[in-house]
Amino acid sequence: MKLAILSRNSKLYSTRRLVEAARERGHSVRVLDPLRCYMRIASDGFAMHHQGRALAGYHAVIPRIGASVTRYGSAVLRQFELMGSYTPNPSDAILKARDKLRCHQLLAAQGLGLPATVFGDNPDDTNDLLAMLGPTPHVIKLNEGTQGAGVMLTEKLSASRSVIEALRGLYANFLVQEFVAEAKGADLRCFVVGSQVVAAMRRQAPKGDFRSNLHRGGTAKAVTPSAAEQETAVRAARLLGLGVAGVDLIRSRRGPLILEVNASPGLEGIEAASGVDVAGAVIDHVHRSAQRKRVKATG
């Protein structure tokens, strides 16, 4: 298989592990900086170059596109798709997952559990908006924040109003959610590949914080998710069209609740905590799926 990995930095752990796993399995693999890819779009066909050289013939592309380059990175990925390459995470699926509001709407429409969430734009409606959500504490999240950045907990209604006013003054897009106290600062990262959870870890927030992200000082240990948790994670990834996803859940009295679906989940924390060769599972899935696509295309 001729494989491309879209990544801005070939030295990142996740990128390196995918390269290693691909080469161990005898695949040809190249890391491409999506910002150095440029495209020709015409009715007679599509073409793409990277640093002055033509790109063609890639059987599969694995996107490792950071949030800061979502728009351009997804356009590059879409160009690969139009040129016949398979990808486990299509460009449209990545855009759905990156937009937290859209993601929540799509998952809730299919009956998946989520913390109650409100969203509004007009400052005149703030009081009624918060009344729709219910009593504090509230969790306020930037719509496109990552790794726990842009996530705030407000204990009082006045604090919720103040934070909302400040964010609106910055023209930021954000959501407000209920705080699920029984989760006790812990969440579950389920790593979905294809139709199964291949690894999972329980992340615990450090003392004095409620965010369990490892980048925020959280700790992690391997865990076996319940059947309901695995089903929820796999359904969430499938509904968004993602073949590889990190689905973050919290355990609540009403069952698993989805916090976020990550379209570019990191490998370092999950591999360290679980001991599972997650990179290898991703490469094997991509290889099988790309083969099926080629067989189907040749009839």
Residue, then its C-alpha position, 0 to 999 in steps of 0.5 A: m500500500k502506498l500511504a500518505i500521512l497528513s501531518r505538520n510535524s513528522k516528529l510528533y509521537s502519533t505521526r512517528r508511530l503510524v510511520e513505524a507501524a506502516r513500515e513494519r507491515g511493508h507499506s510505503v509511507r510518506v509524511l506530507d505537510p498539508l500546508r505545503c500541498y497545493m491543488r489544481i481544480a478543473s473540470d478535466g481532473f484534479a492535481m496536487h503538488h507538495q513542495g514542487r513535486a506531483l502527488a499521485g497514486y496514493h492508495a490511502v491517506i491518514p489525516r493528522i490535521g490540527a484544529s488550527v489548520t482544519r479549513y485548509g487541511s480538510a481541503v487538501l484531504r478532500q482533494f486526495e479523496l477526489m483523486g481516488s485515495y481512501t481515507p478512514n476519516p473523510s474531510d466532511a466527517i472531520l468538519k462535523a467532529r470539529d464543530k462541537l455544536r454541529c456534532h452535538q446536534l447530530l448525535a442528539a438527533q440519533g438518541l445518543g446520551l449527551p450533557a444538556t447543552v445550550f447555545g445562543d447568540n444574542p446577549d439579550d437572551t442570556n438569562d433565558l438561555l441559562a434558565m433553559l439549561g438549569p442551575t449551576p455549576h455550568v461548563i462553558k466550552l469554546n466551540e473549537g477548543t482542544q485538549g481542555a483549552g477554552v473549557m471553564l467551570t462556573e459555580k454561580l449564575s453571575a459567573s456564568r453570565s460574566v464569562i458569556e459576556a466576556l466571550r461574546g465581547l471576543y466574538a467567540n463561539f461557545l456552548v454551555q453545558e450542565f456539569v455532571a458531578e457524579a463523574k468526579g472529574a473523570d472521563l473515558r477515552c474510547f479509541v474506535v477503529g472501524s467498528q470496535v473499541v481497540a483500547a480505552m483509558r480512564r482519565q482523572a483530573p488533577k486535584g483542583d481541576f475538573r478537566s481530565n485531559l492529559h495535557r492538563g495534568g490528568t492521569a490515565k489508566a487502562v480500563t475495559p468499557s462496558a458494552a453500553e459504553q463501547e456501543t455508544a462510542v462506536r455509534a458516535a464515530r459511525l454517525l459522524g462518518l469517522g473510521v478512526a476516532g477518540v470518543d470521550l465519555i463520562r459515566s453518569r446515573r443515566g448512562p454514558l454521556i458523550l463529551e466529544v468526538n475527536a477526529s485526530p486522537g493522539l496515540e501516546g497517552i492511549e498506547a502508554a496506558s493500555g499497552v495496545d498497539v493502536a497505531g498498528a490497529v489503525i494501519d491494518h484497518v486502513h489497509r483492509s479498507a483501501q483494498r476493499k475500495r480497490v477491489k470494488a473500483t475494479g469491479 
